């Protein structure tokens, strides 16, 4: 089966980025949100990103217009009935994702591949919500999707060879490098990244160093593109908390346990850049150290 029509469930930060790279690669792309307001915000995010690509010389105006013409929006899951591949990019909560997969399984034809952009939840938990577990896999894009060159594919014990081969060819057609992980919570990237991030929060919580010095230490001392607290603000503290909880529940290892400070900040609504305040108060003009 050739993949020509792609669906993306969710038009938030990740979903809009996934939709953008798909339409730029030539795929007829349908993106869905739960209401018109969120859909409009997501489409505006895509439009701004395409405009930025043109300004930076990475995309021509004709290519931009063609990409925009291949993009459609909807608030109805039923509109995915003609898709060859559907990528789920909703909130990082297992029950929510299982509901989406069960609905897509009823709507999409049997040959449609169903993929999850989850960064931590075992794929088999979504696959078993469907009647096509052989056609389900993880397709974890990195943030920001139009910039980051990697897709982390996750093969559940139910995923067929043909499904993985088709997904790999699709990922490479987007201009991405592909890695493949076994279906263990956190996969490759977050199994290594999350302990590093939560340890930075513990370090701040215990007063070992200031937020600026923690970030500068890792940025200038190890050549990281940004410090761990800056990265947490970028990812979203609520998302980081969800992932850490999933990994701790799976492995029961203390280095995955969310620190109290992280929980408190999420409870207070300090979610990072998207809320205007995280480890840095962006609303007050604070910025991470350069």
Backbone as CSV, one residue per row, in Angstrom:
resi,resn,N_x,N_y,N_z,CA_x,CA_y,CA_z,C_x,C_y,C_z
1,UNK,0.838,-1.197,0.000,0.000,0.000,0.000,0.867,1.240,0.000
2,UNK,0.614,2.141,-0.948,1.289,3.420,-0.977,0.540,4.402,-0.077
3,UNK,1.286,5.109,0.759,0.690,6.127,1.611,0.596,7.425,0.815
4,UNK,-0.619,7.927,0.656,-0.845,9.183,-0.049,-1.620,10.186,0.791
5,UNK,-2.572,9.686,1.568,-3.438,10.551,2.378,-3.144,10.302,3.859
6,UNK,-2.760,11.365,4.551,-2.351,11.269,5.948,-3.335,12.042,6.813
7,UNK,-3.625,11.493,7.974,-4.439,12.185,8.963,-3.630,12.412,10.227
8,UNK,-3.862,13.534,10.894,-3.204,13.845,12.160,-4.293,14.217,13.162
9,UNK,-4.361,13.483,14.263,-5.359,13.751,15.297,-4.705,14.629,16.360
10,UNK,-5.107,15.885,16.395,-4.518,16.857,17.308,-3.750,17.899,16.524
11,UNK,-4.037,19.167,16.797,-3.352,20.251,16.086,-2.713,21.211,17.079
12,UNK,-2.209,20.642,18.184,-1.429,21.423,19.122,-0.013,21.602,18.607
13,UNK,0.925,21.802,19.518,2.304,22.056,19.109,2.877,20.909,18.287
14,UNK,2.682,19.671,18.757,3.228,18.520,18.034,2.392,18.195,16.800
15,UNK,1.072,18.155,16.960,0.222,17.795,15.831,0.347,18.755,14.667
16,UNK,0.419,20.047,14.951,0.564,21.014,13.865,1.906,20.850,13.163
17,UNK,2.958,20.552,13.930,4.266,20.324,13.322,4.281,19.088,12.441
18,UNK,3.637,18.012,12.913,3.560,16.787,12.116,2.773,17.046,10.831
19,UNK,1.645,17.732,10.957,0.844,18.049,9.766,1.646,18.877,8.774
20,UNK,2.428,19.826,9.287,3.223,20.677,8.402,4.247,19.869,7.604
21,UNK,5.000,19.011,8.274,6.033,18.266,7.544,5.407,17.288,6.555
22,UNK,4.223,16.767,6.878,3.563,15.851,5.950,3.111,16.579,4.687
23,UNK,2.487,17.742,4.868,2.005,18.468,3.685,3.170,19.029,2.868
24,UNK,4.258,19.419,3.539,5.433,19.886,2.807,6.081,18.773,1.998
25,UNK,5.921,17.520,2.456,6.500,16.385,1.742,5.595,15.889,0.610
26,UNK,4.455,16.543,0.410,3.602,16.193,-0.718,2.378,15.378,-0.387
27,UNK,2.117,15.118,0.886,0.977,14.296,1.276,-0.281,15.142,1.470
28,UNK,-1.391,14.633,0.982,-2.680,15.244,1.295,-2.929,15.011,2.789
29,UNK,-3.027,16.091,3.549,-2.986,15.988,5.011,-4.233,16.600,5.624
30,UNK,-4.887,15.811,6.469,-6.078,16.244,7.181,-5.757,16.267,8.674
31,UNK,-5.961,17.411,9.313,-5.654,17.542,10.736,-6.946,17.842,11.493
32,UNK,-7.091,17.205,12.647,-8.338,17.324,13.400,-8.104,17.884,14.793
33,UNK,-8.994,18.784,15.207,-9.038,19.248,16.589,-10.464,19.106,17.127
34,UNK,-10.622,19.255,18.427,-11.914,18.971,19.047,-12.928,20.095,18.829
35,UNK,-12.444,21.311,18.519,-13.382,22.401,18.232,-12.742,23.371,17.247
36,UNK,-13.553,24.259,16.713,-13.098,25.180,15.669,-12.034,26.145,16.178
37,UNK,-12.152,26.576,17.420,-11.187,27.531,17.961,-9.787,26.933,18.022
38,UNK,-9.672,25.713,18.548,-8.369,25.065,18.632,-7.838,24.720,17.247
39,UNK,-8.733,24.337,16.347,-8.310,24.033,14.978,-7.739,25.270,14.311
40,UNK,-8.407,26.407,14.487,-7.929,27.651,13.881,-6.562,28.043,14.441
41,UNK,-6.384,27.891,15.748,-5.087,28.203,16.354,-3.990,27.313,15.781
42,UNK,-4.290,26.032,15.619,-3.306,25.118,15.063,-2.963,25.444,13.622
43,UNK,-3.958,25.752,12.827,-3.711,26.103,11.433,-2.920,27.409,11.321
44,UNK,-3.210,28.347,12.195,-2.429,29.587,12.208,-0.980,29.315,12.567
45,UNK,-0.746,28.369,13.468,0.624,27.999,13.835,1.361,27.429,12.621
46,UNK,0.672,26.599,11.848,1.272,26.038,10.639,1.566,27.138,9.625
47,UNK,0.630,28.050,9.456,0.808,29.147,8.502,2.016,30.007,8.874
48,UNK,2.163,30.304,10.181,3.315,31.092,10.624,4.618,30.338,10.402
49,UNK,4.604,29.037,10.653,5.817,28.245,10.475,6.227,28.184,9.012
50,UNK,5.260,28.043,8.131,5.569,28.053,6.696,6.136,29.401,6.275
51,UNK,5.568,30.467,6.804,6.065,31.805,6.477,7.499,31.985,6.960
52,UNK,7.794,31.465,8.147,9.159,31.545,8.680,10.134,30.777,7.794
53,UNK,9.701,29.611,7.307,10.560,28.821,6.423,10.886,29.578,5.145
54,UNK,9.913,30.320,4.629,10.150,31.136,3.431,11.125,32.265,3.753
55,UNK,10.917,32.940,4.875,11.793,34.044,5.270,13.241,33.591,5.431
56,UNK,13.437,32.383,5.895,14.793,31.862,6.131,15.388,31.172,4.916
57,UNK,14.669,31.196,3.816,15.179,30.622,2.588,15.143,29.114,2.527
58,UNK,14.366,28.488,3.390,14.279,27.031,3.411,13.120,26.511,2.580
59,UNK,12.273,27.409,2.108,11.085,27.029,1.357,10.738,28.171,0.410
60,UNK,10.440,27.816,-0.840,10.025,28.828,-1.797,8.557,29.174,-1.630
61,UNK,8.163,30.304,-2.180,6.764,30.724,-2.034,5.812,29.764,-2.753
62,UNK,6.227,29.241,-3.902,5.361,28.297,-4.608,5.201,27.006,-3.815
63,UNK,6.307,26.528,-3.224,6.244,25.320,-2.402,5.381,25.546,-1.167
64,UNK,5.498,26.755,-0.589,4.650,27.085,0.556,3.176,27.032,0.188
65,UNK,2.836,27.658,-0.931,1.443,27.702,-1.356,0.921,26.302,-1.671
66,UNK,1.773,25.480,-2.282,1.366,24.111,-2.594,1.141,23.307,-1.322
67,UNK,2.036,23.484,-0.347,1.892,22.778,0.932,0.600,23.200,1.617
68,UNK,0.338,24.492,1.653,-0.869,24.990,2.296,-2.119,24.449,1.596
69,UNK,-2.047,24.295,0.281,-3.180,23.773,-0.477,-3.460,22.310,-0.214
70,UNK,-2.452,21.565,0.265,-2.649,20.148,0.575,-3.171,19.921,1.988
71,UNK,-3.305,20.983,2.752,-3.708,20.865,4.158,-5.194,21.163,4.317
72,UNK,-5.875,20.309,5.052,-7.277,20.530,5.391,-7.461,20.333,6.890
73,UNK,-8.484,20.974,7.435,-8.792,20.832,8.845,-10.191,20.304,9.059
74,UNK,-10.412,19.670,10.199,-11.722,19.131,10.534,-11.859,19.034,12.046
75,UNK,-13.095,18.927,12.492,-13.363,18.621,13.900,-14.023,17.245,14.034
76,UNK,-14.086,16.503,12.934,-14.776,15.203,12.916,-13.790,14.068,12.666
77,UNK,-13.740,13.124,13.578,-12.915,11.940,13.354,-13.417,11.129,12.170
78,UNK,-14.715,11.172,11.904,-15.271,10.400,10.791,-14.645,10.778,9.454
79,UNK,-14.081,11.977,9.353,-13.475,12.414,8.096,-12.170,11.673,7.787
80,UNK,-11.676,10.859,8.720,-10.454,10.090,8.478,-10.725,8.762,7.770
81,UNK,-11.935,8.559,7.311,-12.312,7.276,6.720,-11.555,6.952,5.440
82,UNK,-10.951,7.955,4.789,-10.229,7.691,3.538,-8.711,7.762,3.705
83,UNK,-8.213,7.802,4.934,-6.775,7.988,5.165,-6.011,6.668,5.063
84,UNK,-4.779,6.752,4.554,-3.881,5.594,4.490,-3.059,5.446,5.765
85,UNK,-2.803,6.565,6.425,-2.052,6.601,7.673,-2.668,7.674,8.553
86,UNK,-2.883,7.355,9.830,-3.351,8.347,10.796,-2.383,8.371,11.966
87,UNK,-1.914,9.572,12.307,-0.959,9.756,13.405,-1.687,10.468,14.541
88,UNK,-1.738,9.834,15.676,-2.376,10.413,16.869,-1.383,11.286,17.616
89,UNK,-1.800,12.514,17.942,-0.941,13.448,18.672,-1.779,14.209,19.701
90,UNK,-2.459,13.448,20.562,-3.272,14.065,21.604,-2.496,14.049,22.918
91,UNK,-3.139,14.466,23.997,-2.499,14.596,25.297,-1.859,13.273,25.729
92,UNK,-0.759,13.353,26.466,0.019,12.170,26.852,-0.640,11.453,28.034
93,UNK,-1.835,10.900,27.746,-2.570,10.126,28.740,-3.126,8.875,28.080
94,UNK,-2.857,7.735,28.698,-3.158,6.448,28.069,-4.631,6.293,27.711
95,UNK,-5.547,6.578,28.645,-6.966,6.338,28.390,-7.478,7.203,27.245
96,UNK,-7.001,8.445,27.190,-7.398,9.335,26.099,-6.936,8.772,24.757
97,UNK,-5.711,8.293,24.707,-5.179,7.750,23.462,-5.908,6.464,23.068
98,UNK,-6.201,5.602,24.023,-6.921,4.363,23.714,-8.296,4.666,23.127
99,UNK,-8.968,5.675,23.633,-10.263,6.045,23.084,-10.143,6.495,21.633
100,UNK,-9.095,7.275,21.343,-8.876,7.731,19.967,-8.606,6.542,19.052
101,UNK,-7.775,5.612,19.493,-7.450,4.457,18.650,-8.663,3.565,18.422
102,UNK,-9.475,3.367,19.454,-10.680,2.556,19.284,-11.621,3.202,18.277
103,UNK,-11.751,4.532,18.338,-12.618,5.232,17.387,-12.058,5.152,15.966
104,UNK,-10.755,5.383,15.818,-10.142,5.301,14.488,-10.265,3.897,13.901
105,UNK,-10.177,2.887,14.744,-10.291,1.512,14.278,-11.662,1.250,13.667
106,UNK,-12.686,1.879,14.226,-14.036,1.731,13.682,-14.218,2.519,12.387
107,UNK,-13.509,3.630,12.261,-13.716,4.563,11.147,-12.862,4.219,9.936
108,UNK,-11.613,3.875,10.139,-10.653,3.714,9.041,-10.725,2.314,8.442
109,UNK,-10.424,2.185,7.150,-10.398,0.865,6.523,-9.315,-0.013,7.127
110,UNK,-9.432,-1.332,6.990,-8.518,-2.259,7.672,-7.046,-2.064,7.326
111,UNK,-6.750,-1.577,6.129,-5.356,-1.432,5.720,-4.692,-0.175,6.279
112,UNK,-5.460,0.742,6.847,-4.898,1.993,7.361,-3.950,1.717,8.521
113,UNK,-2.774,2.335,8.476,-1.825,2.265,9.588,-2.215,3.309,10.627
114,UNK,-2.239,2.903,11.876,-2.517,3.809,12.984,-1.247,3.962,13.810
115,UNK,-0.792,5.194,13.968,0.470,5.458,14.662,0.228,6.427,15.806
116,UNK,1.031,6.282,16.856,0.947,7.195,17.989,2.237,7.990,18.115
117,UNK,2.082,9.280,18.359,3.225,10.140,18.615,3.604,10.158,20.096
118,UNK,3.083,9.218,20.871,3.434,9.174,22.290,4.944,9.165,22.481
119,UNK,5.384,9.835,23.537,6.811,9.860,23.855,7.169,8.900,24.968
120,UNK,6.178,8.154,25.501,6.496,7.317,26.655,5.585,6.115,26.848
121,UNK,4.350,6.157,26.387,3.385,5.103,26.693,3.629,3.893,25.792
122,UNK,3.716,2.673,26.351,3.905,1.488,25.513,2.831,1.375,24.431
123,UNK,3.273,1.100,23.222,2.385,1.096,22.057,1.355,-0.024,22.138
124,UNK,1.707,-1.129,22.749,0.765,-2.250,22.842,-0.517,-1.828,23.548
125,UNK,-0.449,-0.814,24.404,-1.647,-0.356,25.100,-2.616,0.330,24.149
126,UNK,-2.113,0.937,23.086,-2.994,1.493,22.059,-3.405,0.417,21.048
127,UNK,-2.464,-0.453,20.708,-2.739,-1.488,19.713,-3.885,-2.394,20.149
128,UNK,-3.950,-2.718,21.439,-4.987,-3.622,21.934,-6.348,-2.955,22.069
129,UNK,-6.429,-1.660,21.787,-7.728,-0.987,21.720,-8.344,-1.129,20.334
130,UNK,-7.630,-1.794,19.422,-8.080,-1.935,18.038,-8.234,-3.399,17.653
131,UNK,-8.805,-3.610,16.477,-8.898,-4.946,15.887,-7.802,-5.166,14.841
132,UNK,-6.812,-4.266,14.809,-5.716,-4.356,13.836,-4.377,-4.130,14.537
133,UNK,-4.071,-4.844,15.585,-2.832,-4.559,16.319,-1.573,-4.698,15.477
134,UNK,-1.644,-5.451,14.380,-0.489,-5.585,13.497,-0.218,-4.310,12.697
135,UNK,-1.226,-3.411,12.625,-1.105,-2.179,11.845,-0.892,-0.957,12.737
136,UNK,-0.455,-1.174,13.977,-0.260,-0.092,14.942,1.205,-0.039,15.347
137,UNK,1.754,1.168,15.436,3.136,1.345,15.890,3.299,2.748,16.462
138,UNK,4.440,2.992,17.063,4.768,4.320,17.557,5.538,5.097,16.509
139,UNK,5.231,6.383,16.403,5.897,7.274,15.465,6.171,8.570,16.212
140,UNK,7.252,8.564,17.011,7.551,9.649,17.942,8.399,10.709,17.242
141,UNK,7.779,11.819,16.887,8.482,12.960,16.310,9.094,13.789,17.434
142,UNK,10.143,14.523,17.111,10.809,15.387,18.074,10.347,16.831,17.887
143,UNK,10.404,17.589,18.953,9.907,18.967,18.971,11.070,19.964,18.893
144,UNK,11.005,20.969,17.984,9.953,21.272,17.011,10.048,20.384,15.769
145,UNK,8.929,19.855,15.363,8.910,18.840,14.308,9.516,19.321,12.987
146,UNK,9.217,20.545,12.502,9.793,20.951,11.219,11.317,21.083,11.241
147,UNK,11.901,21.210,12.423,13.348,21.443,12.549,14.110,20.171,12.899
148,UNK,13.591,19.390,13.832,14.322,18.229,14.334,14.350,17.116,13.290
149,UNK,15.515,16.498,13.055,15.659,15.580,11.929,15.308,14.127,12.231
150,UNK,14.774,13.826,13.422,14.611,12.440,13.860,13.156,12.046,14.026
151,UNK,12.855,10.778,13.682,11.624,10.107,14.118,12.030,8.817,14.803
152,UNK,11.471,8.591,15.971,11.721,7.371,16.736,10.522,6.439,16.535
153,UNK,10.727,5.368,15.778,9.668,4.386,15.578,9.711,3.361,16.704
154,UNK,8.528,2.945,17.134,8.426,1.982,18.221,7.599,0.795,17.738
155,UNK,8.218,-0.379,17.809,7.557,-1.589,17.333,7.009,-2.376,18.513
156,UNK,5.682,-2.489,18.571,5.056,-3.329,19.578,5.238,-4.801,19.198
157,UNK,4.979,-5.676,20.152,5.106,-7.111,19.840,4.060,-7.540,18.819
158,UNK,3.061,-6.712,18.598,2.008,-7.022,17.625,2.267,-6.428,16.250
159,UNK,3.210,-5.496,16.120,3.433,-4.771,14.864,4.052,-5.687,13.816
160,UNK,3.492,-5.703,12.617,4.002,-6.576,11.562,5.231,-5.975,10.880
161,UNK,6.001,-6.836,10.216,7.153,-6.372,9.444,6.715,-5.392,8.358
162,UNK,5.605,-5.704,7.685,5.138,-4.850,6.589,4.782,-3.460,7.090
163,UNK,4.146,-3.388,8.258,3.777,-2.087,8.818,5.013,-1.262,9.135
164,UNK,6.003,-1.887,9.757,7.227,-1.163,10.092,7.942,-0.713,8.831
165,UNK,7.989,-1.564,7.803,8.656,-1.195,6.555,7.960,-0.014,5.880
166,UNK,6.634,-0.029,5.863,5.890,1.077,5.258,6.099,2.366,6.052
167,UNK,6.094,2.245,7.357,6.282,3.429,8.193,7.687,4.002,8.019
168,UNK,8.674,3.135,7.937,10.046,3.603,7.751,10.174,4.364,6.429
169,UNK,9.601,3.821,5.363,9.657,4.495,4.063,8.955,5.848,4.127
170,UNK,7.850,5.904,4.840,7.136,7.168,5.009,8.001,8.173,5.764
171,UNK,8.586,7.757,6.873,9.427,8.660,7.659,10.583,9.216,6.856
172,UNK,11.225,8.369,6.081,12.347,8.811,5.260,11.882,9.763,4.159
173,UNK,10.645,9.583,3.681,10.124,10.484,2.650,9.895,11.893,3.191
174,UNK,9.799,12.025,4.511,9.668,13.342,5.133,11.020,14.031,5.291
175,UNK,12.087,13.340,4.914,13.426,13.890,5.080,13.989,13.676,6.474
176,UNK,13.421,12.712,7.215,13.854,12.458,8.581,14.762,11.235,8.647
177,UNK,15.645,11.231,9.652,16.381,10.029,10.009,15.499,9.184,10.921
178,UNK,15.606,7.885,10.790,14.720,6.964,11.496,15.530,6.070,12.426
179,UNK,15.059,5.941,13.675,15.583,4.939,14.590,14.406,4.080,15.049
180,UNK,14.689,2.855,15.487,13.637,1.926,15.895,13.932,1.410,17.292
181,UNK,12.926,1.474,18.153,13.053,1.019,19.533,12.056,-0.099,19.812
182,UNK,12.412,-0.958,20.766,11.448,-1.915,21.295,10.403,-1.172,22.109
183,UNK,9.294,-1.838,22.340,8.147,-1.213,22.991,8.284,-1.259,24.516
184,UNK,9.216,-0.463,25.016,9.371,-0.268,26.459,9.139,1.197,26.763
185,UNK,8.439,1.474,27.850,8.062,2.856,28.183,9.269,3.786,28.103
186,UNK,9.107,4.905,27.396,10.187,5.871,27.229,11.024,5.650,26.003
187,UNK,11.019,4.394,25.470,11.725,4.065,24.240,13.222,4.394,24.377
188,UNK,13.830,5.031,23.388,15.256,5.370,23.483,15.437,6.755,24.091
189,UNK,14.800,7.740,23.482,15.099,9.134,23.806,14.711,9.472,25.236
190,UNK,13.470,9.217,25.609,13.026,9.647,26.929,13.488,8.736,28.057
191,UNK,13.812,7.498,27.737,14.374,6.644,28.776,15.708,7.213,29.268
192,UNK,16.432,7.881,28.376,17.698,8.518,28.739,17.512,9.972,29.160
193,UNK,16.589,10.681,28.518,16.457,12.115,28.750,15.757,12.450,30.064
194,UNK,14.709,11.719,30.410,13.897,12.093,31.574,14.690,12.079,32.880
195,UNK,15.525,11.067,33.158,16.304,11.138,34.407,17.189,12.380,34.480
196,UNK,17.743,12.782,33.359,18.564,13.990,33.297,17.743,15.233,33.645
197,UNK,16.533,15.329,33.087,15.698,16.499,33.323,15.208,16.560,34.771
198,UNK,14.720,15.436,35.297,14.196,15.482,36.663,15.318,15.669,37.676
199,UNK,16.528,15.207,37.363,17.653,15.441,38.276,18.018,16.919,38.323
200,UNK,17.859,17.630,37.209,18.091,19.076,37.203,17.083,19.781,38.109
201,UNK,15.829,19.316,38.105,14.820,19.897,38.989,15.187,19.622,40.452
202,UNK,15.622,18.393,40.748,16.039,18.070,42.124,17.207,18.950,42.556
203,UNK,18.128,19.187,41.647,19.289,20.013,41.956,18.853,21.423,42.336
204,UNK,17.914,21.979,41.576,17.387,23.304,41.904,16.616,23.266,43.217
205,UNK,15.805,22.234,43.391,14.976,22.087,44.583,15.831,22.001,45.850
206,UNK,16.980,21.362,45.755,17.869,21.179,46.915,18.845,22.331,47.101
207,UNK,18.754,23.340,46.225,19.608,24.510,46.372,21.057,24.293,46.010
208,UNK,21.339,23.301,45.178,22.722,23.006,44.798,23.282,24.102,43.894
209,UNK,22.438,24.678,43.056,22.868,25.753,42.156,21.641,26.525,41.707
210,UNK,21.873,27.705,41.143,20.775,28.504,40.609,20.293,27.910,39.289
211,UNK,19.116,28.325,38.865,18.578,27.828,37.595,19.504,28.209,36.438
212,UNK,20.040,29.446,36.492,20.923,29.908,35.413,22.203,29.090,35.361
213,UNK,22.778,28.794,36.517,24.043,28.061,36.524,23.852,26.593,36.150
214,UNK,22.706,26.019,36.505,22.410,24.649,36.053,22.324,24.622,34.533
215,UNK,21.593,25.576,33.972,21.440,25.612,32.515,22.763,25.919,31.812
216,UNK,23.495,26.901,32.328,24.779,27.240,31.699,25.785,26.116,31.841
217,UNK,25.746,25.414,32.972,26.686,24.312,33.173,26.544,23.242,32.111
218,UNK,25.296,22.889,31.780,25.078,21.842,30.789,25.218,22.372,29.364
219,UNK,24.860,23.644,29.171,24.956,24.212,27.828,26.404,24.442,27.419
220,UNK,27.186,25.072,28.294,28.566,25.404,27.949,29.545,24.306,28.322
221,UNK,29.173,23.486,29.315,30.079,22.425,29.754,29.965,21.144,28.957
222,UNK,28.803,20.908,28.322,28.611,19.669,27.558,28.137,19.918,26.134
223,UNK,28.071,21.207,25.740,27.666,21.593,24.380,26.222,21.227,24.063
224,UNK,25.377,21.158,25.095,23.949,20.984,24.853,23.397,22.259,24.198
225,UNK,22.411,22.137,23.308,21.852,23.342,22.678,21.092,24.231,23.662
226,UNK,20.556,23.646,24.727,19.918,24.434,25.777,20.031,23.670,27.088
227,UNK,19.942,24.396,28.204,20.022,23.766,29.508,18.776,22.968,29.830
228,UNK,18.832,22.099,30.853,17.704,21.210,31.154,16.448,21.947,31.619
229,UNK,16.588,23.018,32.392,15.412,23.745,32.862,14.782,24.540,31.716
230,UNK,15.625,25.080,30.835,15.120,25.732,29.622,14.367,24.726,28.755
231,UNK,14.919,23.527,28.632,14.278,22.488,27.834,12.945,22.074,28.443
232,UNK,12.882,21.959,29.757,11.621,21.627,30.409,10.564,22.698,30.129
233,UNK,10.952,23.959,30.180,10.011,25.029,29.848,9.531,24.910,28.402
234,UNK,10.422,24.492,27.518,10.075,24.362,26.101,9.125,23.186,25.882
235,UNK,9.424,22.052,26.510,8.603,20.848,26.353,7.237,21.026,27.005
236,UNK,7.217,21.690,28.152,6.000,21.821,28.950,6.141,20.992,30.214
237,UNK,6.019,21.634,31.369,6.237,20.921,32.620,5.164,19.869,32.867
238,UNK,3.950,20.114,32.399,2.901,19.107,32.540,3.215,17.865,31.719
239,UNK,3.703,18.061,30.497,4.092,16.926,29.658,5.227,16.148,30.297
240,UNK,6.226,16.861,30.820,7.347,16.202,31.481,6.883,15.406,32.695
241,UNK,5.930,15.960,33.442,5.400,15.258,34.612,4.682,13.982,34.198
242,UNK,3.846,14.057,33.157,3.148,12.862,32.675,4.151,11.770,32.296
243,UNK,5.188,12.156,31.576,6.161,11.173,31.104,6.904,10.560,32.279
244,UNK,7.343,11.390,33.225,8.063,10.873,34.386,7.188,9.914,35.190
245,UNK,5.907,10.233,35.334,4.998,9.346,36.066,4.840,8.007,35.352
246,UNK,4.735,8.045,34.030,4.605,6.802,33.259,5.847,5.939,33.430
247,UNK,7.018,6.552,33.340,8.264,5.794,33.461,8.449,5.247,34.875
248,UNK,8.094,6.040,35.867,8.230,5.554,37.241,7.257,4.400,37.501
249,UNK,6.023,4.523,37.014,5.052,3.439,37.173,5.520,2.156,36.492
250,UNK,6.196,2.308,35.369,6.652,1.140,34.606,7.852,0.460,35.246
251,UNK,8.832,1.249,35.698,10.116,0.686,36.114,10.352,0.724,37.624
252,UNK,9.611,1.592,38.334,9.769,1.730,39.794,11.204,2.065,40.196
253,UNK,11.885,2.806,39.358,13.252,3.225,39.657,13.244,4.688,40.086
254,UNK,13.934,5.013,41.189,13.810,6.362,41.762,14.271,7.479,40.846
255,UNK,15.171,7.206,39.909,15.637,8.298,39.061,14.579,8.759,38.055
256,UNK,13.457,8.033,37.955,12.347,8.494,37.119,11.277,9.240,37.932
257,UNK,11.333,9.200,39.250,10.270,9.762,40.083,10.213,11.283,39.948
258,UNK,9.035,11.847,39.686,8.928,13.312,39.569,9.228,13.985,40.906
259,UNK,10.092,14.995,40.944,10.375,15.716,42.181,9.153,16.519,42.638
260,UNK,9.005,16.748,43.950,7.879,17.558,44.435,7.793,18.928,43.779
261,UNK,8.924,19.567,43.500,8.893,20.887,42.886,8.208,20.849,41.525
262,UNK,8.467,19.812,40.757,7.837,19.695,39.441,6.330,19.568,39.593
263,UNK,5.877,18.743,40.522,4.434,18.591,40.757,3.810,19.912,41.196
264,UNK,4.491,20.617,42.094,3.957,21.874,42.606,3.827,22.912,41.504
265,UNK,4.813,22.973,40.621,4.760,23.956,39.537,3.615,23.652,38.573
266,UNK,3.399,22.381,38.279,2.286,22.012,37.403,0.959,22.345,38.074
267,UNK,0.840,22.054,39.355,-0.380,22.378,40.096,-0.652,23.881,40.074
268,UNK,0.405,24.678,40.161,0.272,26.142,40.157,0.002,26.703,38.769
269,UNK,0.096,25.875,37.738,-0.118,26.348,36.373,1.117,26.915,35.721
270,UNK,2.292,26.688,36.338,3.559,27.147,35.761,4.057,26.051,34.811
271,UNK,3.583,26.077,33.597,3.800,24.976,32.651,4.930,25.237,31.669
272,UNK,5.574,26.389,31.748,6.649,26.710,30.819,6.228,27.773,29.829
273,UNK,6.819,27.732,28.661,6.567,28.778,27.664,5.094,28.893,27.292
274,UNK,4.404,27.769,27.220,3.015,27.824,26.752,2.100,28.544,27.729
275,UNK,2.451,28.604,29.004,1.650,29.340,29.982,2.269,30.685,30.338
276,UNK,3.463,30.951,29.811,4.142,32.212,30.091,5.044,32.180,31.308
277,UNK,5.006,31.077,32.053,5.852,30.974,33.232,6.162,29.520,33.533
278,UNK,7.436,29.242,33.763,7.894,27.935,34.193,9.047,28.149,35.142
279,UNK,10.192,27.609,34.805,11.388,27.904,35.599,11.840,29.347,35.361
280,UNK,11.450,29.897,34.222,11.661,31.316,33.921,10.293,31.961,33.711
281,UNK,10.178,33.209,34.128,8.922,33.945,33.999,8.977,34.770,32.713
282,UNK,8.475,34.207,31.641,8.533,34.846,30.331,7.617,36.059,30.261
283,UNK,6.525,36.031,31.014,5.611,37.167,31.030,6.286,38.393,31.639
284,UNK,7.229,38.153,32.555,7.945,39.261,33.198,9.221,39.649,32.454
285,UNK,9.433,39.035,31.303,10.597,39.365,30.494,11.841,38.573,30.802
286,UNK,11.735,37.574,31.689,12.905,36.745,31.981,13.212,35.840,30.794
287,UNK,14.495,35.590,30.577,14.907,34.688,29.517,16.041,33.795,30.037
288,UNK,16.113,32.563,29.548,17.218,31.690,29.941,18.555,32.303,29.536
289,UNK,19.639,31.927,30.212,20.945,32.478,29.865,21.386,32.048,28.477
290,UNK,21.982,32.968,27.745,22.439,32.679,26.382,23.799,32.005,26.414
